[in-house]
Amino acid sequence: MNWTTPADIRRQLERLWNKGILPEALVTRAEVFPLPLSLRTPGSSDIVHHLSAVMTWAETLKTMKHVKLTYQKIKNQVQGPQTLPQKAWIETLDDALTLLSKKEDAHQIMALHAMTLEKAPFLQGWFSKNILKCYHHAAVWEQLLTLTIWMKDNPAPYIYLRQVDLPGIHTKFIERHKPILSLLFQEALPAHAINPTCSVTDKFEQRYGFRTKPLRVRFRVLDAALSPIPGNPDPDITLDSTSFAALEIIGIRIFIVENESSFLSFPKLSNALVIFGAGYCWDSLKSALWLQSCTIFYWGDIDTHGFRILDYLRAILPQTRSFLMDEPTLLANRSFWGKEASPVRHPLTRLTPSEQQVLTALQTDLFERNLRLEQERIHLSDLHAALDQLSRV
């Protein structure tokens, strides 16, 4: 028996609350009421075979407070005419709030609305369309408004989050509330103060004009003649990306490796340096235009992510050549094979045919399921042999 029950009526109202329709009516006094409800009523067969249940259903609806019913007399040849509920509606917003036990919530929403009108009237329209988001942040709404007002007065401030000095607001507060702050900033700031190319989730600071932690490049000079530090022929140097870009060491060989132990043990080579790649961190190299004039070699793990990193690196430095990432190296180190936890399955477009062959073998589990060969498992003697071969090319 799929007739509308009091619980069904409450669920209808809950959906309207959760969609924001009732909260918006609370603030804007929109003409939502009287509000018709969906009412599933008994049919003729129900009256014939389940009259007692039908009458109990009708009486249960009749006793519901704050719900108005209209009745219809239904003719029935077996049981005779029956007067049953045919339509239902809620007359006022107050009735709906009472049925939902939302009176206290409504009171708090109106308090938040009043606060918003007083402190940030430019958010009035946005507030009306996003009432539940505001309500879910009721405990910190005043601080959120304070920061939004400050941002409106100081668009694209180019300071670190740590330098925002406002009552009740600290770095962790901003970091914790980036999603709602982004919505508020989007409403409050002029278009020129927002960088639309930066995402809300992982580039919040860049999107809204804050300074970010500098990107860094760690490298070792493999040729003492290139060392920028007098008296230290083998420096291990970390620079911010801007300073690295300013080096402009033209026409040398650049080796990029993923594993730190491989980076630290990389052998001396003339006219060369080695960069510690450490994953998908190529944004730090984008501004170093002098790298375009260099010969670039990349050595990563033989797994799908290693080839994905190579593919991404070639988007920045298309002249990059891989080494020790081929099928002979993979097969020669069978005893060192391991498992890749979450292989990359989508196509990569910047690989050479031989690299693509190895990637396809990995993605199709040609040799073994989820196969990987980590860089640090390859003997340094193999590295020396590969470097000798590269020097002869």
Secondary structure as a PSIPRED ss2 file (coil, helix, strand):
# PSIPRED VFORMAT (PSIPRED V4.0)

   1 M C   1.000  0.000  0.000
   2 N C   1.000  0.000  0.000
   3 W C   1.000  0.000  0.000
   4 T C   1.000  0.000  0.000
   5 T C   1.000  0.000  0.000
   6 P H   0.000  1.000  0.000
   7 A H   0.000  1.000  0.000
   8 D H   0.000  1.000  0.000
   9 I H   0.000  1.000  0.000
  10 R H   0.000  1.000  0.000
  11 R H   0.000  1.000  0.000
  12 Q H   0.000  1.000  0.000
  13 L H   0.000  1.000  0.000
  14 E H   0.000  1.000  0.000
  15 R H   0.000  1.000  0.000
  16 L H   0.000  1.000  0.000
  17 W H   0.000  1.000  0.000
  18 N H   0.000  1.000  0.000
  19 K C   1.000  0.000  0.000
  20 G C   1.000  0.000  0.000
  21 I H   0.000  1.000  0.000
  22 L H   0.000  1.000  0.000
  23 P H   0.000  1.000  0.000
  24 E H   0.000  1.000  0.000
  25 A H   0.000  1.000  0.000
  26 L H   0.000  1.000  0.000
  27 V H   0.000  1.000  0.000
  28 T H   0.000  1.000  0.000
  29 R C   1.000  0.000  0.000
  30 A C   1.000  0.000  0.000
  31 E C   1.000  0.000  0.000
  32 V C   1.000  0.000  0.000
  33 F C   1.000  0.000  0.000
  34 P C   1.000  0.000  0.000
  35 L E   0.000  0.000  1.000
  36 P E   0.000  0.000  1.000
  37 L E   0.000  0.000  1.000
  38 S C   1.000  0.000  0.000
  39 L C   1.000  0.000  0.000
  40 R C   1.000  0.000  0.000
  41 T C   1.000  0.000  0.000
  42 P C   1.000  0.000  0.000
  43 G C   1.000  0.000  0.000
  44 S H   0.000  1.000  0.000
  45 S H   0.000  1.000  0.000
  46 D H   0.000  1.000  0.000
  47 I H   0.000  1.000  0.000
  48 V H   0.000  1.000  0.000
  49 H H   0.000  1.000  0.000
  50 H C   1.000  0.000  0.000
  51 L H   0.000  1.000  0.000
  52 S H   0.000  1.000  0.000
  53 A H   0.000  1.000  0.000
  54 V H   0.000  1.000  0.000
  55 M H   0.000  1.000  0.000
  56 T H   0.000  1.000  0.000
  57 W H   0.000  1.000  0.000
  58 A H   0.000  1.000  0.000
  59 E H   0.000  1.000  0.000
  60 T H   0.000  1.000  0.000
  61 L H   0.000  1.000  0.000
  62 K H   0.000  1.000  0.000
  63 T C   1.000  0.000  0.000
  64 M C   1.000  0.000  0.000
  65 K C   1.000  0.000  0.000
  66 H C   1.000  0.000  0.000
  67 V C   1.000  0.000  0.000
  68 K E   0.000  0.000  1.000
  69 L E   0.000  0.000  1.000
  70 T E   0.000  0.000  1.000
  71 Y E   0.000  0.000  1.000
  72 Q E   0.000  0.000  1.000
  73 K E   0.000  0.000  1.000
  74 I E   0.000  0.000  1.000
  75 K C   1.000  0.000  0.000
  76 N C   1.000  0.000  0.000
  77 Q C   1.000  0.000  0.000
  78 V C   1.000  0.000  0.000
  79 Q C   1.000  0.000  0.000
  80 G C   1.000  0.000  0.000
  81 P C   1.000  0.000  0.000
  82 Q E   0.000  0.000  1.000
  83 T E   0.000  0.000  1.000
  84 L E   0.000  0.000  1.000
  85 P E   0.000  0.000  1.000
  86 Q E   0.000  0.000  1.000
  87 K E   0.000  0.000  1.000
  88 A E   0.000  0.000  1.000
  89 W E   0.000  0.000  1.000
  90 I E   0.000  0.000  1.000
  91 E C   1.000  0.000  0.000
  92 T C   1.000  0.000  0.000
  93 L H   0.000  1.000  0.000
  94 D H   0.000  1.000  0.000
  95 D H   0.000  1.000  0.000
  96 A H   0.000  1.000  0.000
  97 L H   0.000  1.000  0.000
  98 T H   0.000  1.000  0.000
  99 L H   0.000  1.000  0.000
 100 L H   0.000  1.000  0.000
 101 S C   1.000  0.000  0.000
 102 K C   1.000  0.000  0.000
 103 K H   0.000  1.000  0.000
 104 E H   0.000  1.000  0.000
 105 D H   0.000  1.000  0.000
 106 A H   0.000  1.000  0.000
 107 H H   0.000  1.000  0.000
 108 Q H   0.000  1.000  0.000
 109 I H   0.000  1.000  0.000
 110 M H   0.000  1.000  0.000
 111 A H   0.000  1.000  0.000
 112 L H   0.000  1.000  0.000
 113 H H   0.000  1.000  0.000
 114 A H   0.000  1.000  0.000
 115 M H   0.000  1.000  0.000
 116 T H   0.000  1.000  0.000
 117 L H   0.000  1.000  0.000
 118 E H   0.000  1.000  0.000
 119 K H   0.000  1.000  0.000
 120 A C   1.000  0.000  0.000
 121 P H   0.000  1.000  0.000
 122 F H   0.000  1.000  0.000
 123 L H   0.000  1.000  0.000
 124 Q H   0.000  1.000  0.000
 125 G H   0.000  1.000  0.000
 126 W H   0.000  1.000  0.000
 127 F H   0.000  1.000  0.000
 128 S H   0.000  1.000  0.000
 129 K H   0.000  1.000  0.000
 130 N C   1.000  0.000  0.000
 131 I H   0.000  1.000  0.000
 132 L H   0.000  1.000  0.000
 133 K H   0.000  1.000  0.000
 134 C H   0.000  1.000  0.000
 135 Y H   0.000  1.000  0.000
 136 H H   0.000  1.000  0.000
 137 H C   1.000  0.000  0.000
 138 A H   0.000  1.000  0.000
 139 A H   0.000  1.000  0.000
 140 V H   0.000  1.000  0.000
 141 W H   0.000  1.000  0.000
 142 E H   0.000  1.000  0.000
 143 Q H   0.000  1.000  0.000
 144 L H   0.000  1.000  0.000
 145 L H   0.000  1.000  0.000
 146 T H   0.000  1.000  0.000
 147 L H   0.000  1.000  0.000
 148 T H   0.000  1.000  0.000
 149 I H   0.000  1.000  0.000
 150 W H   0.000  1.000  0.000
 151 M H   0.000  1.000  0.000
 152 K H   0.000  1.000  0.000
 153 D H   0.000  1.000  0.000
 154 N C   1.000  0.000  0.000
 155 P C   1.000  0.000  0.000
 156 A C   1.000  0.000  0.000
 157 P C   1.000  0.000  0.000
 158 Y C   1.000  0.000  0.000
 159 I C   1.000  0.000  0.000
 160 Y C   1.000  0.000  0.000
 161 L H   0.000  1.000  0.000
 162 R H   0.000  1.000  0.000
 163 Q H   0.000  1.000  0.000
 164 V C   1.000  0.000  0.000
 165 D C   1.000  0.000  0.000
 166 L E   0.000  0.000  1.000
 167 P C   1.000  0.000  0.000
 168 G C   1.000  0.000  0.000
 169 I E   0.000  0.000  1.000
 170 H C   1.000  0.000  0.000
 171 T H   0.000  1.000  0.000
 172 K H   0.000  1.000  0.000
 173 F H   0.000  1.000  0.000
 174 I H   0.000  1.000  0.000
 175 E H   0.000  1.000  0.000
 176 R H   0.000  1.000  0.000
 177 H C   1.000  0.000  0.000
 178 K H   0.000  1.000  0.000
 179 P H   0.000  1.000  0.000
 180 I H   0.000  1.000  0.000
 181 L H   0.000  1.000  0.000
 182 S H   0.000  1.000  0.000
 183 L H   0.000  1.000  0.000
 184 L H   0.000  1.000  0.000
 185 F H   0.000  1.000  0.000
 186 Q H   0.000  1.000  0.000
 187 E H   0.000  1.000  0.000
 188 A H   0.000  1.000  0.000
 189 L C   1.000  0.000  0.000
 190 P C   1.000  0.000  0.000
 191 A H   0.000  1.000  0.000
 192 H H   0.000  1.000  0.000
 193 A H   0.000  1.000  0.000
 194 I C   1.000  0.000  0.000
 195 N C   1.000  0.000  0.000
 196 P C   1.000  0.000  0.000
 197 T C   1.000  0.000  0.000
 198 C C   1.000  0.000  0.000
 199 S C   1.000  0.000  0.000
 200 V C   1.000  0.000  0.000
 201 T C   1.000  0.000  0.000
 202 D C   1.000  0.000  0.000
 203 K C   1.000  0.000  0.000
 204 F H   0.000  1.000  0.000
 205 E H   0.000  1.000  0.000
 206 Q H   0.000  1.000  0.000
 207 R H   0.000  1.000  0.000
 208 Y C   1.000  0.000  0.000
 209 G C   1.000  0.000  0.000
 210 F C   1.000  0.000  0.000
 211 R C   1.000  0.000  0.000
 212 T C   1.000  0.000  0.000
 213 K C   1.000  0.000  0.000
 214 P C   1.000  0.000  0.000
 215 L C   1.000  0.000  0.000
 216 R E   0.000  0.000  1.000
 217 V E   0.000  0.000  1.000
 218 R E   0.000  0.000  1.000
 219 F E   0.000  0.000  1.000
 220 R E   0.000  0.000  1.000
 221 V E   0.000  0.000  1.000
 222 L C   1.000  0.000  0.000
 223 D C   1.000  0.000  0.000
 224 A H   0.000  1.000  0.000
 225 A H   0.000  1.000  0.000
 226 L H   0.000  1.000  0.000
 227 S C   1.000  0.000  0.000
 228 P C   1.000  0.000  0.000
 229 I C   1.000  0.000  0.000
 230 P C   1.000  0.000  0.000
 231 G C   1.000  0.000  0.000
 232 N C   1.000  0.000  0.000
 233 P C   1.000  0.000  0.000
 234 D C   1.000  0.000  0.000
 235 P C   1.000  0.000  0.000
 236 D E   0.000  0.000  1.000
 237 I E   0.000  0.000  1.000
 238 T E   0.000  0.000  1.000
 239 L E   0.000  0.000  1.000
 240 D E   0.000  0.000  1.000
 241 S H   0.000  1.000  0.000
 242 T H   0.000  1.000  0.000
 243 S H   0.000  1.000  0.000
 244 F H   0.000  1.000  0.000
 245 A H   0.000  1.000  0.000
 246 A C   1.000  0.000  0.000
 247 L C   1.000  0.000  0.000
 248 E C   1.000  0.000  0.000
 249 I C   1.000  0.000  0.000
 250 I C   1.000  0.000  0.000
 251 G C   1.000  0.000  0.000
 252 I C   1.000  0.000  0.000
 253 R E   0.000  0.000  1.000
 254 I E   0.000  0.000  1.000
 255 F E   0.000  0.000  1.000
 256 I E   0.000  0.000  1.000
 257 V E   0.000  0.000  1.000
 258 E C   1.000  0.000  0.000
 259 N C   1.000  0.000  0.000
 260 E H   0.000  1.000  0.000
 261 S H   0.000  1.000  0.000
 262 S H   0.000  1.000  0.000
 263 F H   0.000  1.000  0.000
 264 L H   0.000  1.000  0.000
 265 S C   1.000  0.000  0.000
 266 F C   1.000  0.000  0.000
 267 P C   1.000  0.000  0.000
 268 K C   1.000  0.000  0.000
 269 L C   1.000  0.000  0.000
 270 S C   1.000  0.000  0.000
 271 N C   1.000  0.000  0.000
 272 A E   0.000  0.000  1.000
 273 L E   0.000  0.000  1.000
 274 V E   0.000  0.000  1.000
 275 I E   0.000  0.000  1.000
 276 F E   0.000  0.000  1.000
 277 G C   1.000  0.000  0.000
 278 A C   1.000  0.000  0.000
 279 G C   1.000  0.000  0.000
 280 Y C   1.000  0.000  0.000
 281 C C   1.000  0.000  0.000
 282 W H   0.000  1.000  0.000
 283 D H   0.000  1.000  0.000
 284 S H   0.000  1.000  0.000
 285 L H   0.000  1.000  0.000
 286 K C   1.000  0.000  0.000
 287 S C   1.000  0.000  0.000
 288 A C   1.000  0.000  0.000
 289 L H   0.000  1.000  0.000
 290 W H   0.000  1.000  0.000
 291 L H   0.000  1.000  0.000
 292 Q H   0.000  1.000  0.000
 293 S H   0.000  1.000  0.000
 294 C C   1.000  0.000  0.000
 295 T E   0.000  0.000  1.000
 296 I E   0.000  0.000  1.000
 297 F E   0.000  0.000  1.000
 298 Y E   0.000  0.000  1.000
 299 W E   0.000  0.000  1.000
 300 G C   1.000  0.000  0.000
 301 D C   1.000  0.000  0.000
 302 I E   0.000  0.000  1.000
 303 D C   1.000  0.000  0.000
 304 T H   0.000  1.000  0.000
 305 H H   0.000  1.000  0.000
 306 G H   0.000  1.000  0.000
 307 F H   0.000  1.000  0.000
 308 R H   0.000  1.000  0.000
 309 I H   0.000  1.000  0.000
 310 L H   0.000  1.000  0.000
 311 D H   0.000  1.000  0.000
 312 Y H   0.000  1.000  0.000
 313 L H   0.000  1.000  0.000
 314 R H   0.000  1.000  0.000
 315 A H   0.000  1.000  0.000
 316 I H   0.000  1.000  0.000
 317 L C   1.000  0.000  0.000
 318 P C   1.000  0.000  0.000
 319 Q C   1.000  0.000  0.000
 320 T C   1.000  0.000  0.000
 321 R E   0.000  0.000  1.000
 322 S E   0.000  0.000  1.000
 323 F C   1.000  0.000  0.000
 324 L C   1.000  0.000  0.000
 325 M C   1.000  0.000  0.000
 326 D C   1.000  0.000  0.000
 327 E H   0.000  1.000  0.000
 328 P H   0.000  1.000  0.000
 329 T H   0.000  1.000  0.000
 330 L H   0.000  1.000  0.000
 331 L H   0.000  1.000  0.000
 332 A H   0.000  1.000  0.000
 333 N C   1.000  0.000  0.000
 334 R H   0.000  1.000  0.000
 335 S H   0.000  1.000  0.000
 336 F H   0.000  1.000  0.000
 337 W C   1.000  0.000  0.000
 338 G E   0.000  0.000  1.000
 339 K E   0.000  0.000  1.000
 340 E C   1.000  0.000  0.000
 341 A C   1.000  0.000  0.000
 342 S C   1.000  0.000  0.000
 343 P C   1.000  0.000  0.000
 344 V C   1.000  0.000  0.000
 345 R C   1.000  0.000  0.000
 346 H C   1.000  0.000  0.000
 347 P C   1.000  0.000  0.000
 348 L C   1.000  0.000  0.000
 349 T C   1.000  0.000  0.000
 350 R C   1.000  0.000  0.000
 351 L C   1.000  0.000  0.000
 352 T C   1.000  0.000  0.000
 353 P H   0.000  1.000  0.000
 354 S H   0.000  1.000  0.000
 355 E H   0.000  1.000  0.000
 356 Q H   0.000  1.000  0.000
 357 Q H   0.000  1.000  0.000
 358 V H   0.000  1.000  0.000
 359 L H   0.000  1.000  0.000
 360 T H   0.000  1.000  0.000
 361 A H   0.000  1.000  0.000
 362 L H   0.000  1.000  0.000
 363 Q H   0.000  1.000  0.000
 364 T C   1.000  0.000  0.000
 365 D C   1.000  0.000  0.000
 366 L C   1.000  0.000  0.000
 367 F C   1.000  0.000  0.000
 368 E C   1.000  0.000  0.000
 369 R C   1.000  0.000  0.000
 370 N C   1.000  0.000  0.000
 371 L E   0.000  0.000  1.000
 372 R E   0.000  0.000  1.000
 373 L E   0.000  0.000  1.000
 374 E C   1.000  0.000  0.000
 375 Q H   0.000  1.000  0.000
 376 E H   0.000  1.000  0.000
 377 R H   0.000  1.000  0.000
 378 I C   1.000  0.000  0.000
 379 H C   1.000  0.000  0.000
 380 L H   0.000  1.000  0.000
 381 S H   0.000  1.000  0.000
 382 D H   0.000  1.000  0.000
 383 L H   0.000  1.000  0.000
 384 H H   0.000  1.000  0.000
 385 A H   0.000  1.000  0.000
 386 A H   0.000  1.000  0.000
 387 L H   0.000  1.000  0.000
 388 D H   0.000  1.000  0.000
 389 Q H   0.000  1.000  0.000
 390 L H   0.000  1.000  0.000
 391 S H   0.000  1.000  0.000
 392 R H   0.000  1.000  0.000
 393 V C   1.000  0.000  0.000
